[in-house]
Amino acid sequence: MIGWWLAASPADPDAWIDRLKGQQKEIIHVHQYFMTALVDARNMLANARDMYGVPESQHSIAVVTHGPAIQGLFRDALWDKLALGAFYKVNDPKTGAPATRNIYLTPQDGEPPDAAVSDLMKRGVTFVVCNVALRNL
């Protein structure tokens, strides 16, 4: 398994859709700029809550990735093993060198502190990786 949150069944690769139970359902499709999708998901939850009084529990947001954006959903060990930082040209903000860890699992400088995969998962956001992009990698 590439990520602890990627649990699709080969028999039913669309089973993740059934997990979208909220009254408000949003899908964010991202090809290249994964951080933008994280901020978008975070903003959808925060804006609905703060501006319209819609509880986060009423939302089901899925961030669906393909192409280079799948990088944001791999464990640190895979980033290191496959040298994904060098492959995707992503530098670790702490070292400036190609990342050997998934930088999207922790808050990024200049971005909202809760726009990270782990924080958004705790708030109910579902993350999906395109199987074709995964096989191509």
C-alpha positions in Angstrom: 0.0 0.0 0.0 1.4 3.4 -0.9 -0.5 5.4 1.6 -2.4 4.5 4.7 -5.4 6.3 3.4 -5.6 4.7 0.0 -7.9 1.8 0.5 -9.6 1.0 -2.8 -10.6 -2.6 -3.6 -9.4 -3.9 -6.9 -12.8 -5.4 -7.3 -14.5 -2.0 -6.9 -12.0 0.8 -7.6 -14.8 3.4 -7.2 -15.7 2.3 -3.7 -14.4 5.6 -2.3 -17.4 7.3 -3.8 -19.7 5.5 -1.3 -17.7 7.2 1.6 -18.9 10.6 0.5 -21.8 10.8 2.9 -22.0 14.6 3.6 -24.9 16.7 2.4 -22.5 18.8 0.4 -20.2 16.9 -1.9 -17.2 18.4 -3.7 -14.6 16.9 -5.9 -11.3 18.7 -6.4 -9.5 17.3 -9.4 -5.7 18.0 -9.5 -3.2 17.1 -12.1 0.0 19.1 -11.2 -0.2 21.5 -8.3 -1.1 19.4 -5.3 -0.6 22.1 -2.7 -3.2 24.2 -4.4 -5.7 21.4 -4.0 -4.9 21.1 -0.3 -5.5 24.8 0.2 -8.7 24.6 -1.9 -10.1 21.7 0.3 -9.1 23.6 3.5 -10.7 26.8 2.2 -14.0 25.1 1.2 -14.4 23.7 4.7 -13.3 26.9 6.5 -15.4 29.3 4.3 -18.6 27.2 4.5 -18.2 26.9 8.3 -17.1 30.5 9.0 -19.1 32.4 6.4 -22.3 30.3 6.1 -22.5 28.3 9.3 -22.3 25.0 7.5 -20.6 22.4 9.8 -17.6 20.6 8.3 -19.4 17.3 9.0 -21.9 18.2 6.3 -19.2 18.2 3.7 -17.7 15.3 1.7 -14.7 16.6 -0.2 -12.6 14.3 -2.4 -9.2 15.4 -3.7 -8.8 13.3 -6.8 -5.2 13.2 -8.2 -3.5 12.1 -11.4 -0.3 12.9 -13.1 2.4 14.6 -11.0 -0.1 15.4 -8.2 -0.1 11.8 -7.1 3.2 12.5 -5.4 1.4 14.1 -2.4 -0.2 10.9 -1.4 2.9 8.6 -1.0 4.5 7.7 2.3 7.9 9.1 3.2 9.6 5.7 2.6 8.5 5.7 -1.0 9.7 9.3 -1.5 13.1 8.2 -0.3 13.2 4.9 -2.1 12.1 6.3 -5.5 13.8 9.7 -5.1 10.5 11.4 -5.8 11.8 14.8 -4.9 14.3 14.7 -7.7 11.8 13.0 -10.1 9.1 15.6 -9.5 11.5 18.5 -8.8 10.2 19.1 -5.3 12.8 20.5 -2.8 12.5 20.0 0.9 11.9 23.5 2.4 14.1 22.6 5.3 17.2 21.6 3.4 16.7 23.0 -0.1 17.7 19.6 -1.5 15.4 17.3 -3.4 12.8 16.0 -0.9 13.2 12.5 0.4 10.0 12.8 2.4 6.5 13.8 1.6 6.4 17.5 2.4 2.7 17.7 1.9 2.1 15.7 5.2 3.1 18.7 7.3 2.2 22.4 7.1 4.1 24.5 4.5 5.5 27.9 5.1 3.3 30.6 3.5 0.2 28.3 3.5 -2.5 27.8 6.1 -1.2 25.5 8.8 -4.1 23.2 8.5 -3.7 22.7 4.7 -1.8 19.4 5.0 -2.9 15.9 4.1 -3.0 14.5 7.6 -5.0 17.5 9.0 -7.5 17.4 6.1 -8.0 13.6 6.5 -8.9 14.2 10.2 -11.5 16.7 8.9 -13.0 14.1 6.6 -11.4 14.8 3.2 -10.9 11.8 1.0 -7.8 11.4 -1.1 -7.8 9.4 -4.3 -5.0 8.4 -6.7 -5.6 7.6 -10.3 -4.6 4.0 -10.9 -3.3 4.7 -14.4 -1.0 7.4 -13.1 0.1 5.1 -10.4 1.0 2.3 -12.8 2.8 4.8 -15.1 5.0 5.9 -12.2 
